[in-house]
Amino acid sequence: MDDNIQFIDFPYEEVTFRTTLTKKFANRKPYLPPNPSKVYAFIPGTILKVHVKDGHKVKKGDKLLVLQAMKMDNLIVAHRNGTVKKVYVKQGETVPKRHLLIELK
């Protein structure tokens, strides 16, 4: 048996198991709850148009930007009322999935 095996106590419900972890599991990113103030790209694409600037007041449903992905134009709208704290993208920019686009306050 390998003497370098690292066992951990893994609590699950009301039982604690003594086990090992795979590298993939041990190196995973921790879950972070979504921040309602930040708008992220849900798919990789290109920013076709930005409808707001820093400091603009927006209402729920107002246009924020257009993200083109897979030959489709996706209108990104405000999901709540607020003020645009910062716009992190500009027209023509290519963004990956989960890229921060706009932050509201």
N, CA, C and O of each residue as an XYZ file, in Angstrom:
420
protein
N       0.845     -1.184      0.000
C       0.000      0.000      0.000
C       0.890      1.248      0.000
O       1.978      1.238      0.577
N       0.430      2.305     -0.642
C       1.174      3.563     -0.752
C       1.125      4.320      0.575
O       0.046      4.566      1.112
N       2.309      4.692      1.108
C       2.370      5.412      2.383
C       2.048      6.891      2.235
O       1.870      7.577      3.241
N       1.967      7.411      0.993
C       1.720      8.837      0.756
C       0.243      9.175      0.609
O      -0.091     10.317      0.293
N      -0.630      8.239      0.824
C      -2.063      8.496      0.693
C      -2.513      9.416      1.821
O      -2.233      9.174      2.995
N      -3.226     10.489      1.431
C      -3.739     11.455      2.402
C      -5.233     11.215      2.607
O      -6.031     11.401      1.689
N      -5.599     10.806      3.803
C      -7.003     10.607      4.117
C      -7.561     11.876      4.735
O      -6.861     12.598      5.444
N      -8.837     12.140      4.454
C      -9.520     13.279      5.065
C     -10.835     12.791      5.656
O     -11.352     11.738      5.279
N     -11.361     13.568      6.579
C     -12.685     13.297      7.123
C     -13.687     14.073      6.285
O     -13.617     15.299      6.196
N     -14.612     13.362      5.676
C     -15.588     13.957      4.776
C     -16.970     13.825      5.389
O     -17.567     12.750      5.339
N     -17.498     14.921      5.978
C     -18.829     14.842      6.591
C     -19.922     14.865      5.528
O     -19.901     15.691      4.615
N     -20.868     13.956      5.657
C     -22.012     13.903      4.753
C     -23.240     13.584      5.581
O     -23.340     12.519      6.190
N     -24.175     14.524      5.594
C     -25.366     14.435      6.414
C     -24.943     14.198      7.865
O     -24.274     15.056      8.442
N     -25.303     13.085      8.467
C     -24.974     12.870      9.880
C     -23.827     11.884     10.074
O     -23.575     11.443     11.196
N     -23.127     11.532      8.989
C     -22.052     10.552      9.046
C     -20.770     11.194      8.533
O     -20.809     12.007      7.609
N     -19.635     10.835      9.126
C     -18.342     11.304      8.639
C     -17.576     10.109      8.093
O     -17.387      9.102      8.775
N     -17.136     10.249      6.837
C     -16.390      9.185      6.172
C     -14.915      9.546      6.139
O     -14.563     10.713      5.965
N     -14.063      8.566      6.302
C     -12.616      8.749      6.166
C     -12.270      8.258      4.764
O     -12.431      7.076      4.461
N     -11.788      9.172      3.901
C     -11.614      8.838      2.491
C     -10.474      9.651      1.875
O      -9.849     10.475      2.542
N     -10.223      9.406      0.606
C      -9.255     10.209     -0.157
C     -10.022     11.004     -1.209
O     -11.165     10.679     -1.532
N      -9.391     12.040     -1.735
C     -10.010     12.866     -2.767
C      -9.206     12.774     -4.056
O      -7.985     12.622     -4.025
N      -9.889     12.866     -5.177
C      -9.170     12.937     -6.450
C      -8.563     14.328     -6.579
O      -9.021     15.269     -5.929
N      -7.531     14.464     -7.417
C      -6.919     15.777     -7.635
C      -7.936     16.769     -8.178
O      -7.966     17.929     -7.769
N      -8.767     16.304     -9.102
C      -9.777     17.172     -9.710
C     -10.725     17.717     -8.644
O     -11.052     18.904     -8.651
N     -11.165     16.859     -7.732
C     -12.078     17.299     -6.682
C     -11.373     18.242     -5.700
O     -11.945     19.254     -5.297
N     -10.152     17.918     -5.320
C      -9.413     18.737     -4.358
C      -9.092     20.119     -4.924
O      -9.011     21.084     -4.164
N      -8.906     20.238     -6.257
C      -8.520     21.515     -6.870
C      -9.697     22.280     -7.471
O      -9.490     23.282     -8.156
N     -10.909     21.834     -7.232
C     -12.073     22.504     -7.819
C     -12.242     23.909     -7.222
O     -11.811     24.188     -6.103
N     -12.884     24.781     -8.009
C     -13.182     26.131     -7.518
C     -14.360     26.040     -6.563
O     -15.324     25.324     -6.834
N     -14.294     26.755     -5.454
C     -15.428     26.712     -4.525
C     -16.648     27.404     -5.131
O     -16.512     28.325     -5.936
N     -17.824     26.958     -4.744
C     -19.069     27.564     -5.221
C     -19.204     28.962     -4.639
O     -19.022     29.167     -3.439
N     -19.523     29.916     -5.495
C     -19.824     31.273     -5.058
C     -21.238     31.602     -5.513
O     -21.553     31.455     -6.694
N     -22.091     32.041     -4.602
C     -23.452     32.390     -5.022
C     -23.411     33.559     -6.007
O     -22.527     34.412     -5.915
N     -24.353     33.608     -6.943
C     -24.348     34.691     -7.927
C     -24.503     36.059     -7.275
O     -25.241     36.219     -6.302
N     -23.798     37.039     -7.825
C     -23.888     38.410     -7.335
C     -24.910     39.135     -8.215
O     -24.669     39.293     -9.412
N     -26.042     39.582     -7.660
C     -27.070     40.217     -8.480
C     -26.646     41.553     -9.083
O     -27.342     42.078     -9.953
N     -25.538     42.107     -8.648
C     -25.069     43.386     -9.179
C     -24.221     43.230    -10.437
O     -23.921     44.219    -11.106
N     -23.836     42.006    -10.765
C     -22.931     41.796    -11.899
C     -23.637     41.041    -13.023
O     -24.378     40.087    -12.785
N     -23.389     41.493    -14.254
C     -23.967     40.869    -15.443
C     -22.826     40.200    -16.202
O     -21.872     40.865    -16.605
N     -22.925     38.877    -16.400
C     -21.890     38.093    -17.057
C     -22.373     37.593    -18.420
O     -23.575     37.479    -18.658
N     -21.429     37.299    -19.306
C     -21.749     36.695    -20.596
C     -22.168     35.250    -20.352
O     -21.453     34.497    -19.691
N     -23.312     34.866    -20.877
C     -23.796     33.494    -20.690
C     -23.271     32.566    -21.775
O     -23.446     31.350    -21.694
N     -22.621     33.141    -22.800
C     -22.090     32.392    -23.924
C     -20.960     33.235    -24.524
O     -21.029     34.462    -24.452
N     -19.927     32.628    -25.111
C     -18.890     33.439    -25.745
C     -19.451     34.142    -26.983
O     -20.309     33.597    -27.678
N     -18.968     35.337    -27.248
C     -19.465     36.067    -28.408
C     -18.791     37.406    -28.583
O     -17.761     37.688    -27.972
N     -19.392     38.231    -29.433
C     -18.863     39.561    -29.758
C     -19.877     40.617    -29.332
O     -21.078     40.460    -29.551
N     -19.388     41.687    -28.725
C     -20.248     42.789    -28.318
C     -20.560     43.623    -29.560
O     -19.664     44.228    -30.149
N     -21.830     43.652    -29.954
C     -22.225     44.431    -31.136
C     -22.532     45.875    -30.785
O     -22.163     46.787    -31.526
N     -23.203     46.091    -29.665
C     -23.585     47.447    -29.276
C     -23.722     47.521    -27.766
O     -24.255     46.611    -27.130
N     -23.234     48.616    -27.204
C     -23.396     48.880    -25.779
C     -24.369     50.050    -25.661
O     -24.101     51.128    -26.190
N     -25.488     49.853    -24.977
C     -26.541     50.864    -24.881
C     -26.395     51.781    -23.668
O     -27.104     52.783    -23.585
N     -25.506     51.478    -22.730
C     -25.383     52.268    -21.498
C     -23.933     52.693    -21.277
O     -23.009     52.150    -21.884
N     -23.758     53.662    -20.406
C     -22.428     54.132    -19.994
C     -22.383     54.156    -18.475
O     -23.415     54.039    -17.814
N     -21.188     54.308    -17.925
C     -21.036     54.417    -16.475
C     -21.915     55.562    -15.953
O     -21.925     56.658    -16.513
N     -22.645     55.286    -14.878
C     -23.471     56.310    -14.249
C     -24.906     56.373    -14.751
O     -25.722     57.068    -14.146
N     -25.249     55.675    -15.837
C     -26.629     55.668    -16.338
C     -27.551     54.968    -15.362
O     -27.207     53.931    -14.796
N     -28.735     55.549    -15.169
C     -29.771     54.886    -14.371
C     -30.555     53.968    -15.302
O     -30.924     54.362    -16.408
N     -30.806     52.744    -14.847
C     -31.560     51.776    -15.644
C     -32.711     51.217    -14.819
O     -32.656     51.144    -13.592
N     -33.754     50.826    -15.543
C     -34.897     50.163    -14.918
C     -34.919     48.723    -15.392
O     -34.330     48.392    -16.422
N     -35.580     47.887    -14.660
C     -35.699     46.478    -15.035
C     -36.255     46.385    -16.455
O     -37.296     46.967    -16.761
N     -35.546     45.641    -17.326
C     -35.970     45.478    -18.711
C     -35.300     46.423    -19.694
O     -35.431     46.237    -20.904
N     -34.578     47.444    -19.202
C     -33.864     48.364    -20.100
C     -32.730     47.634    -20.817
O     -32.116     46.726    -20.258
N     -32.456     48.041    -22.069
C     -31.383     47.440    -22.853
C     -30.028     47.825    -22.265
O     -29.783     48.997    -21.976
N     -29.148     46.840    -22.090
C     -27.782     47.101    -21.638
C     -26.815     46.966    -22.810
O     -26.026     47.873    -23.074
N     -26.874     45.831    -23.515
C     -25.982     45.609    -24.648
C     -26.495     44.487    -25.518
O     -27.428     43.771    -25.155
N     -25.862     44.341    -26.690
C     -26.189     43.245    -27.604
C     -24.942     42.381    -27.742
O     -23.866     42.873    -28.084
N     -25.098     41.089    -27.471
C     -24.023     40.108    -27.566
C     -24.336     39.166    -28.716
O     -25.339     38.454    -28.677
N     -23.491     39.155    -29.738
C     -23.700     38.247    -30.863
C     -22.948     36.949    -30.596
O     -21.745     36.949    -30.333
N     -23.689     35.841    -30.671
C     -23.100     34.520    -30.452
C     -23.772     33.537    -31.384
O     -24.999     33.507    -31.479
N     -22.986     32.737    -32.069
C     -23.495     31.724    -32.980
C     -24.452     32.339    -34.016
O     -25.504     31.772    -34.313
N     -24.077     33.494    -34.553
C     -24.838     34.222    -35.586
C     -26.201     34.702    -35.094
O     -27.094     34.969    -35.898
N     -26.361     34.810    -33.779
C     -27.612     35.307    -33.214
C     -27.309     36.522    -32.347
O     -26.329     36.532    -31.602
N     -28.147     37.537    -32.446
C     -28.000     38.733    -31.623
C     -28.813     38.544    -30.347
O     -30.030     38.364    -30.390
N     -28.110     38.590    -29.199
C     -28.750     38.390    -27.898
C     -28.807     39.723    -27.167
O     -27.771     40.300    -26.836
N     -30.009     40.210    -26.919
C     -30.193     41.460    -26.201
C     -30.084     41.183    -24.705
O     -30.853     40.398    -24.151
N     -29.129     41.829    -24.064
C     -28.951     41.689    -22.617
C     -29.648     42.870    -21.962
O     -29.338     44.024    -22.259
N     -30.588     42.581    -21.072
C     -31.372     43.635    -20.422
C     -31.101     43.655    -18.919
O     -30.619     42.678    -18.348
N     -31.419     44.779    -18.297
C     -31.254     44.920    -16.850
C     -32.255     44.014    -16.142
O     -33.441     44.023    -16.471
N     -31.791     43.244    -15.186
C     -32.663     42.336    -14.444
C     -33.236     42.991    -13.196
O     -34.051     42.399    -12.488
N     -32.794     44.235    -12.930
C     -33.323     44.986    -11.784
C     -33.062     46.471    -12.006
O     -32.291     46.847    -12.889
N     -33.702     47.304    -11.209
C     -33.447     48.741    -11.266
C     -32.097     49.039    -10.642
O     -31.660     48.328     -9.736
N     -31.432     50.082    -11.115
C     -30.154     50.459    -10.527
C     -29.428     51.484    -11.370
O     -29.988     52.073    -12.295
N     -28.169     51.682    -11.028
C     -27.284     52.592    -11.741
C     -26.100     51.788    -12.239
O     -25.585     50.927    -11.525
N     -25.667     52.065    -13.461
C     -24.520     51.352    -14.019
C     -23.264     51.853    -13.298
O     -22.883     53.017    -13.423
N     -22.639     50.964    -12.554
C     -21.412     51.311    -11.834
C     -20.231     51.338    -12.797
O     -19.422     52.265    -12.774
N     -20.137     50.289    -13.661
C     -19.021     50.222    -14.608
C     -19.397     49.310    -15.768
O     -20.017     48.263    -15.583
N     -19.006     49.732    -16.966
C     -19.142     48.917    -18.170
C     -17.755     48.366    -18.467
O     -16.812     49.139    -18.640
N     -17.613     47.061    -18.529
C     -16.310     46.418    -18.688
C     -15.988     46.016    -20.125
O     -14.916     45.465    -20.380
N     -16.889     46.278    -21.066
C     -16.676     45.880    -22.460
C     -16.931     47.065    -23.382
O     -17.527     48.068    -22.986
N     -16.464     46.926    -24.627
C     -16.738     47.956    -25.626
C     -17.173     47.276    -26.913
O     -16.966     46.076    -27.094
N     -17.769     48.043    -27.796
C     -18.271     47.524    -29.063
C     -17.135     46.883    -29.860
O     -16.040     47.436    -29.962
N     -17.418     45.702    -30.423
C     -16.441     44.981    -31.229
C     -15.570     44.017    -30.448
O     -14.839     43.227    -31.045
N     -15.630     44.063    -29.140
C     -14.803     43.195    -28.295
C     -15.371     41.765    -28.278
O     -16.586     41.571    -28.227
N     -14.488     40.787    -28.323
C     -14.876     39.380    -28.202
C     -14.693     38.966    -26.745
O     -13.649     39.222    -26.144
N     -15.722     38.322    -26.181
C     -15.678     37.951    -24.767
C     -15.897     36.447    -24.608
O     -16.637     35.846    -25.386
N     -15.261     35.834    -23.607
C     -15.501     34.417    -23.320
C     -16.738     34.252    -22.438
O     -17.279     35.228    -21.919
N     -17.169     33.024    -22.279
C     -18.273     32.718    -21.373
C     -17.891     33.125    -19.952
O     -16.738     32.970    -19.549
N     -18.854     33.643    -19.197
C     -18.697     34.093    -17.810
C     -17.828     35.348    -17.668
O     -17.333     35.632    -16.577
N     -17.641     36.090    -18.742
C     -16.880     37.338    -18.685
C     -17.774     38.420    -18.078
O     -18.945     38.528    -18.442
N     -17.237     39.216    -17.161
C     -18.000     40.300    -16.542
C     -18.230     41.391    -17.580
O     -17.279     41.943    -18.132
N     -19.502     41.699    -17.843
C     -19.860     42.692    -18.848
C     -20.163     44.048    -18.212
O     -19.585     45.066    -18.594
N     -21.072     44.050    -17.242
C     -21.530     45.285    -16.620
C     -21.753     45.038    -15.136
O     -22.167     43.955    -14.723
N     -21.469     46.069    -14.342
C     -21.740     46.000    -12.904
C     -22.716     47.109    -12.552
O     -22.529     48.261    -12.944
N     -23.763     46.755    -11.807
C     -24.778     47.707    -11.357
C     -24.585     48.010     -9.884
O     -23.964     47.242     -9.149
N     -25.132     49.150     -9.464
C     -25.139     49.439     -8.025
C     -26.513     49.913     -7.620
O     -26.743     50.212     -6.448
